[in-house]
Amino acid sequence: MPDQIQHFLLVYDVAHSEAEVTEYGTDYEVALAAYSERERAARENHEDLDIVLVGADSIETVRRTHSSYFELRVGSGFDSFLPA
């Protein structure tokens, strides 16, 4: 059986070059609702953010396909997805 698509919400703060990632597993409906809410909040608060909902087989694939979001430093939000 092929791997199921995992959903990741990437929120990149352009001004601070900081990012956060939230994993939603295979629950697309919850991921989509979180994405919509984050987009709405960013517009209302005039935040300079890139907000992307990504579906992939793994976080490693997301790291390859969206590498510009992965400024790897402790506390960036992505470091928790790196191998120990």
C-alpha positions as CSV (number, residue, x, y, z in Angstrom):
1,M,0.0,0.0,0.0
2,P,1.5,3.4,-0.9
3,D,2.2,6.0,1.8
4,Q,-0.8,8.2,2.6
5,I,-0.4,11.9,2.0
6,Q,0.5,13.9,5.1
7,H,-0.5,17.5,5.5
8,F,1.9,20.3,6.7
9,L,1.0,23.9,7.4
10,L,4.1,26.1,6.8
11,V,4.0,29.7,8.1
12,Y,7.0,31.8,7.1
13,D,7.5,35.2,8.7
14,V,9.2,37.1,5.8
15,A,10.5,40.0,7.9
16,H,12.1,37.9,10.5
17,S,13.1,34.9,8.4
18,E,11.4,32.6,10.9
19,A,9.1,29.7,10.2
20,E,6.8,27.4,12.0
21,V,5.5,24.1,10.8
22,T,2.4,22.2,12.0
23,E,1.8,18.6,11.0
24,Y,-1.8,17.4,10.5
25,G,-1.2,13.8,9.5
26,T,-3.7,12.6,7.0
27,D,-6.6,14.8,8.2
28,Y,-7.0,17.1,5.2
29,E,-10.2,18.8,6.5
30,V,-8.5,19.9,9.8
31,A,-5.4,21.0,7.9
32,L,-7.5,23.0,5.4
33,A,-9.5,24.7,8.2
34,A,-6.2,25.6,10.0
35,Y,-4.8,27.0,6.8
36,S,-7.9,29.1,6.1
37,E,-8.0,30.5,9.7
38,R,-4.3,31.4,9.6
39,E,-4.7,33.2,6.2
40,R,-7.7,35.1,7.7
41,A,-5.7,36.1,10.8
42,A,-2.7,37.2,8.8
43,R,-4.9,39.4,6.6
44,E,-6.7,41.0,9.5
45,N,-3.4,41.6,11.4
46,H,-1.5,42.8,8.2
47,E,1.2,40.2,8.8
48,D,3.8,39.7,6.1
49,L,3.6,35.9,6.0
50,D,3.9,33.1,3.5
51,I,1.3,30.5,4.5
52,V,1.3,27.3,2.6
53,L,-0.6,24.0,3.1
54,V,1.5,21.2,1.6
55,G,0.6,17.6,1.0
56,A,3.5,15.1,0.8
57,D,4.5,11.6,1.8
58,S,6.8,12.9,4.5
59,I,8.4,16.0,6.0
60,E,11.6,15.0,4.2
61,T,9.9,15.5,0.9
62,V,8.5,18.9,2.0
63,R,12.1,19.9,3.0
64,R,13.2,19.1,-0.5
65,T,10.3,20.7,-2.4
66,H,10.0,23.8,-0.1
67,S,13.7,24.2,0.9
68,S,13.5,28.0,1.0
69,Y,11.3,27.8,4.1
70,F,13.8,25.6,5.9
71,E,16.4,28.0,7.4
72,L,17.7,25.4,9.8
73,R,18.5,26.9,13.1
74,V,17.5,25.9,16.6
75,G,14.0,27.2,17.4
76,S,13.1,27.8,13.7
77,G,10.1,25.4,14.0
78,F,11.6,23.0,11.5
79,D,14.4,21.7,13.7
80,S,12.0,19.3,15.5
81,F,11.5,17.4,12.2
82,L,15.2,16.8,11.7
83,P,16.8,13.4,12.6
84,A,18.4,13.4,16.0
